[in-house]
Amino acid sequence: MEITEWTQDLNLGIEIIDSQHRRIVDYINDLTHAIIAENQAEVADVLERLRDYTFDHFAFEEQLMKKAGYELLEAHQAVHRRFEEKVVRMQHELQSGRDPFGIARRVRTALLAWLIQHIRHEDVDYVPLVKKSLKSHESWINSTLTRIFGSSSATS
Protein backbone atom coordinates (compact mmCIF):
# COMPACT_ATOMS: atom_id res chain seq x y z
CA MET A 1 0.00 0.00 0.00
CA GLU A 2 1.51 3.26 -1.14
CA ILE A 3 1.49 6.74 0.29
CA THR A 4 -0.31 9.14 -2.04
CA GLU A 5 1.68 12.09 -3.31
CA TRP A 6 -0.15 15.29 -4.20
CA THR A 7 0.49 16.13 -7.84
CA GLN A 8 0.28 19.56 -9.44
CA ASP A 9 -2.37 18.40 -11.91
CA LEU A 10 -4.80 18.17 -8.97
CA ASN A 11 -4.44 21.89 -8.18
CA LEU A 12 -7.44 23.96 -9.19
CA GLY A 13 -5.62 27.26 -8.81
CA ILE A 14 -7.73 28.32 -5.82
CA GLU A 15 -5.25 28.08 -2.95
CA ILE A 16 -7.79 27.71 -0.15
CA ILE A 17 -9.50 24.81 -1.94
CA ASP A 18 -6.22 23.25 -3.04
CA SER A 19 -4.92 23.35 0.55
CA GLN A 20 -8.11 21.67 1.78
CA HIS A 21 -7.79 18.97 -0.89
CA ARG A 22 -4.14 18.41 0.10
CA ARG A 23 -5.25 18.03 3.73
CA ILE A 24 -7.78 15.39 2.70
CA VAL A 25 -4.96 13.50 0.96
CA ASP A 26 -2.91 13.83 4.17
CA TYR A 27 -5.79 12.20 6.09
CA ILE A 28 -5.93 9.41 3.50
CA ASN A 29 -2.19 8.89 4.05
CA ASP A 30 -2.77 8.84 7.82
CA LEU A 31 -5.34 6.11 7.19
CA THR A 32 -2.75 4.22 5.14
CA HIS A 33 -0.25 4.39 8.03
CA ALA A 34 -2.88 3.15 10.50
CA ILE A 35 -3.74 0.23 8.21
CA ILE A 36 -0.07 -0.70 7.79
CA ALA A 37 0.38 -0.56 11.58
CA GLU A 38 -2.76 -2.70 11.96
CA ASN A 39 -4.02 -0.25 14.56
CA GLN A 40 -7.80 -0.61 14.52
CA ALA A 41 -8.40 2.25 16.95
CA GLU A 42 -6.25 4.60 14.87
CA VAL A 43 -8.05 3.53 11.67
CA ALA A 44 -11.39 4.45 13.26
CA ASP A 45 -10.02 7.74 14.62
CA VAL A 46 -8.47 8.82 11.30
CA LEU A 47 -11.59 7.89 9.39
CA GLU A 48 -13.71 9.98 11.75
CA ARG A 49 -11.40 12.99 11.42
CA LEU A 50 -11.28 12.51 7.64
CA ARG A 51 -15.08 12.39 7.50
CA ASP A 52 -15.48 15.52 9.61
CA TYR A 53 -12.88 17.51 7.67
CA THR A 54 -14.26 16.43 4.30
CA PHE A 55 -17.82 17.35 5.27
CA ASP A 56 -16.59 20.76 6.48
CA HIS A 57 -14.72 21.19 3.20
CA PHE A 58 -17.91 20.44 1.28
CA ALA A 59 -19.81 23.06 3.30
CA PHE A 60 -17.14 25.67 2.60
CA GLU A 61 -16.86 24.79 -1.08
CA GLU A 62 -20.65 24.94 -1.50
CA GLN A 63 -20.76 28.37 0.14
CA LEU A 64 -18.06 29.58 -2.27
CA MET A 65 -20.09 28.30 -5.22
CA LYS A 66 -23.28 29.89 -3.88
CA LYS A 67 -21.55 33.23 -3.32
CA ALA A 68 -20.19 33.06 -6.88
CA GLY A 69 -23.63 32.26 -8.35
CA TYR A 70 -22.56 28.87 -9.71
CA GLU A 71 -25.46 27.54 -11.78
CA LEU A 72 -24.70 23.86 -11.15
CA LEU A 73 -24.59 24.24 -7.37
CA GLU A 74 -27.53 21.91 -6.69
CA ALA A 75 -26.05 19.15 -8.86
CA HIS A 76 -22.68 19.56 -7.13
CA GLN A 77 -24.35 19.44 -3.72
CA ALA A 78 -26.12 16.21 -4.73
CA VAL A 79 -22.73 14.66 -5.57
CA HIS A 80 -21.43 15.73 -2.15
CA ARG A 81 -24.50 14.29 -0.35
CA ARG A 82 -24.14 10.93 -2.12
CA PHE A 83 -20.48 10.80 -1.12
CA GLU A 84 -21.32 11.69 2.49
CA GLU A 85 -23.85 8.83 2.57
CA LYS A 86 -21.22 6.46 1.18
CA VAL A 87 -18.69 7.50 3.83
CA VAL A 88 -21.23 6.97 6.62
CA ARG A 89 -22.07 3.49 5.24
CA MET A 90 -18.36 2.64 5.09
CA GLN A 91 -17.89 3.81 8.68
CA HIS A 92 -20.76 1.59 9.83
CA GLU A 93 -19.24 -1.33 7.95
CA LEU A 94 -15.88 -0.68 9.60
CA GLN A 95 -17.54 -0.53 13.02
CA SER A 96 -19.20 -3.91 12.40
CA GLY A 97 -15.91 -5.52 13.37
CA ARG A 98 -15.76 -7.92 10.42
CA ASP A 99 -12.37 -7.74 8.64
CA PRO A 100 -11.61 -4.17 9.80
CA PHE A 101 -8.36 -3.83 7.84
CA GLY A 102 -9.84 -5.24 4.65
CA ILE A 103 -12.70 -2.76 4.99
CA ALA A 104 -10.26 0.05 5.81
CA ARG A 105 -8.24 -0.73 2.65
CA ARG A 106 -11.42 -0.58 0.55
CA VAL A 107 -12.42 2.68 2.25
CA ARG A 108 -9.00 4.18 1.55
CA THR A 109 -9.07 3.14 -2.11
CA ALA A 110 -12.63 4.42 -2.59
CA LEU A 111 -11.91 7.76 -0.89
CA LEU A 112 -8.79 8.41 -2.92
CA ALA A 113 -10.37 7.44 -6.24
CA TRP A 114 -13.43 9.54 -5.51
CA LEU A 115 -11.42 12.60 -4.50
CA ILE A 116 -9.23 12.54 -7.61
CA GLN A 117 -12.21 11.96 -9.91
CA HIS A 118 -14.21 14.68 -8.16
CA ILE A 119 -11.44 17.28 -8.44
CA ARG A 120 -10.76 16.50 -12.10
CA HIS A 121 -14.35 16.16 -13.32
CA GLU A 122 -16.62 18.22 -11.07
CA ASP A 123 -14.62 20.80 -9.13
CA VAL A 124 -12.88 22.10 -12.27
CA ASP A 125 -16.25 23.32 -13.57
CA TYR A 126 -16.71 25.96 -10.87
CA VAL A 127 -13.14 27.28 -10.89
CA PRO A 128 -13.46 30.26 -13.31
CA LEU A 129 -16.57 31.64 -11.62
CA VAL A 130 -15.28 31.12 -8.08
CA LYS A 131 -11.89 32.68 -8.90
CA LYS A 132 -13.64 35.77 -10.19
CA SER A 133 -15.86 35.92 -7.10
CA LEU A 134 -12.99 35.45 -4.65
CA LYS A 135 -11.35 38.69 -5.65
CA SER A 136 -14.24 40.69 -4.22
CA HIS A 137 -15.10 38.58 -1.15
CA GLU A 138 -11.92 38.18 0.90
CA SER A 139 -13.47 39.25 4.23
CA TRP A 140 -16.40 36.89 3.67
CA ILE A 141 -13.97 34.03 3.02
CA ASN A 142 -12.07 34.65 6.27
CA SER A 143 -15.26 34.79 8.34
CA THR A 144 -16.64 31.65 6.66
CA LEU A 145 -13.39 29.75 7.24
CA THR A 146 -13.48 30.75 10.89
CA ARG A 147 -17.12 29.68 11.23
CA ILE A 148 -16.65 26.27 9.54
CA PHE A 149 -13.08 25.32 10.48
CA GLY A 150 -12.54 27.40 13.61
CA SER A 151 -9.79 29.52 12.04
CA SER A 152 -9.14 31.44 8.85
CA SER A 153 -6.77 28.67 7.79
CA ALA A 154 -8.44 25.49 6.58
CA THR A 155 -5.32 23.36 6.68
CA SER A 156 -5.39 22.58 10.40
Salt bridges, closest charged atoms under 4 A:
ASP9 OD2 - ARG120 NH2 2.35
GLU15 OE2 - ARG22 NH2 2.57
ASP26 OD2 - ARG23 NH1 3.85
GLU42 OE2 - ARG49 NH2 3.56
ASP45 OD2 - ARG49 NE 3.00
ASP52 OD1 - ARG51 NH2 2.58
GLU61 OE2 - HIS21 NE2 3.83
GLU61 OE2 - HIS57 NE2 3.35
GLU61 OE1 - HIS76 NE2 3.31
GLU61 OE1 - HIS80 NE2 2.92
GLU62 OE2 - HIS80 ND1 2.67
GLU62 OE2 - ARG81 NH2 2.85
GLU84 OE1 - ARG81 NE 2.85
GLU93 OE2 - ARG106 NH2 2.57
GLU122 OE1 - HIS118 ND1 2.70
ASP123 OD2 - HIS21 NE2 3.20
ASP123 OD1 - HIS76 NE2 3.05
ASP123 OD1 - HIS118 NE2 2.97
